[in-house]
């Protein structure tokens, strides 16, 4: 939660009116990146002007798994193991991510689906891991 950012909105003339609060909140908490599908309503020079990188969710997710693929696979598996209604596997997640406009991440999940599903099974059998 970010509060006390409203005063920053007035200086954001280059941002779409409905999105000023988003950038103002990012500036207030000194965020390094703003992850959004809505790239068109933010200026291309956002980083140069405000020091905030504009990142598409697909790129953000790919960056996370690229930093450490093993930890990324385990994090994906943990999310799937915690998701219970209904249980879904890695290939179903891949399909959902493709529909959610994250095709690169969907491809990563599909390519590693056997490994992810193995981790999910282990986590469900031993939830304390």
C-alpha positions as CSV (number, residue, x, y, z in Angstrom):
1,X,0.0,0.0,0.0
2,X,1.2,3.4,-0.9
3,X,-0.2,6.5,0.6
4,X,0.4,10.3,0.5
5,X,1.2,10.4,-3.2
6,X,-1.7,12.6,-4.4
7,X,0.4,15.8,-4.3
8,X,2.7,14.2,-6.9
9,X,-0.1,13.8,-9.5
10,X,-0.2,17.5,-10.4
11,X,3.2,17.5,-12.0
12,X,2.6,14.6,-14.3
13,X,1.2,16.3,-17.3
14,X,2.6,13.8,-19.8
15,X,0.7,10.9,-18.3
16,X,-2.9,10.0,-19.2
17,X,-5.3,11.5,-16.7
18,X,-6.6,8.1,-15.5
19,X,-3.1,6.8,-14.9
20,X,-1.5,9.7,-13.0
21,X,-2.2,8.1,-9.6
22,X,-0.3,4.9,-10.7
23,X,2.9,6.8,-11.6
24,X,2.5,9.1,-8.5
25,X,2.3,6.1,-6.3
26,X,5.4,4.6,-8.0
27,X,7.3,7.8,-7.4
28,X,6.2,8.1,-3.8
29,X,7.6,4.6,-2.9
30,X,10.7,5.1,-5.1
31,X,9.8,2.1,-7.3
32,X,12.4,1.2,-9.9
33,X,9.8,-0.2,-12.3
34,X,6.1,0.1,-13.1
35,X,4.8,-3.3,-14.4
36,X,1.7,-2.8,-16.6
37,X,0.0,-4.0,-19.7
38,X,-1.0,-0.4,-20.3
39,X,2.2,0.8,-21.9
40,X,0.5,3.3,-24.3
41,X,-0.7,5.7,-21.6
42,X,2.8,6.3,-20.2
43,X,5.5,8.4,-22.0
44,X,8.3,6.5,-23.7
45,X,10.9,8.6,-21.8
46,X,9.5,7.7,-18.4
47,X,12.8,6.4,-17.1
48,X,14.8,9.4,-18.3
49,X,12.3,11.8,-16.8
50,X,11.2,10.0,-13.6
51,X,13.7,7.2,-13.1
52,X,11.0,4.6,-13.4
53,X,11.3,1.8,-15.9
54,X,8.1,0.8,-17.8
55,X,7.9,-3.0,-18.0
56,X,5.3,-5.3,-19.7
57,X,4.3,-8.2,-17.4
58,X,5.6,-10.8,-19.8
59,X,9.1,-9.1,-19.8
60,X,8.9,-8.8,-16.0
61,X,8.2,-12.5,-15.5
62,X,10.8,-13.5,-18.0
63,X,13.4,-11.3,-16.2
64,X,12.6,-13.0,-12.9
65,X,13.1,-16.5,-14.2
66,X,16.2,-15.4,-16.1
67,X,17.8,-14.1,-12.9
68,X,17.7,-17.6,-11.4
69,X,15.8,-20.3,-13.4
70,X,15.8,-22.8,-10.6
71,X,14.3,-20.4,-8.1
72,X,11.9,-19.3,-10.8
73,X,10.7,-22.9,-11.4
74,X,10.3,-23.5,-7.7
75,X,8.3,-20.2,-7.3
76,X,6.0,-21.2,-10.1
77,X,5.6,-24.7,-8.6
78,X,4.8,-23.1,-5.2
79,X,2.1,-20.9,-6.7
80,X,0.6,-23.9,-8.5
81,X,0.8,-26.1,-5.3
82,X,-1.1,-23.3,-3.4
83,X,-3.7,-23.0,-6.1
84,X,-6.4,-25.5,-5.1
85,X,-9.7,-24.7,-6.8
86,X,-9.2,-26.4,-9.2
87,X,-5.7,-27.8,-9.1
88,X,-4.0,-26.9,-12.4
89,X,-0.8,-28.1,-13.9
90,X,2.0,-26.2,-15.7
91,X,0.6,-26.7,-19.1
92,X,-2.8,-25.2,-18.0
93,X,-0.9,-22.3,-16.5
94,X,1.0,-21.9,-19.8
95,X,-2.3,-21.7,-21.7
96,X,-3.7,-19.1,-19.2
97,X,-0.6,-17.0,-19.4
98,X,-0.7,-17.0,-23.2
99,X,-4.4,-15.8,-23.0
100,X,-3.2,-13.1,-20.5
101,X,-0.8,-11.7,-23.1
102,X,2.4,-13.2,-21.6
103,X,3.5,-15.5,-24.5
104,X,7.2,-15.6,-23.6
105,X,6.5,-16.6,-20.0
106,X,3.9,-19.1,-21.2
107,X,6.5,-20.7,-23.5
108,X,9.0,-20.9,-20.6
109,X,6.4,-22.6,-18.4
110,X,5.5,-25.0,-21.2
111,X,9.1,-25.9,-21.9
112,X,9.7,-26.7,-18.2
113,X,6.3,-28.2,-17.5
114,X,7.5,-31.6,-16.5
115,X,10.0,-30.2,-14.0
116,X,7.4,-27.7,-12.6
117,X,4.7,-30.4,-12.2
118,X,7.3,-32.7,-10.5
119,X,7.9,-29.9,-8.0
120,X,4.2,-29.3,-7.5
121,X,3.6,-33.0,-6.7
122,X,6.4,-32.9,-4.1
123,X,5.1,-29.7,-2.6
124,X,1.6,-31.1,-2.3
125,X,2.8,-34.4,-0.8
126,X,5.0,-32.5,1.7
127,X,3.4,-29.0,2.3
128,X,6.0,-28.1,4.9
129,X,8.8,-27.9,2.3
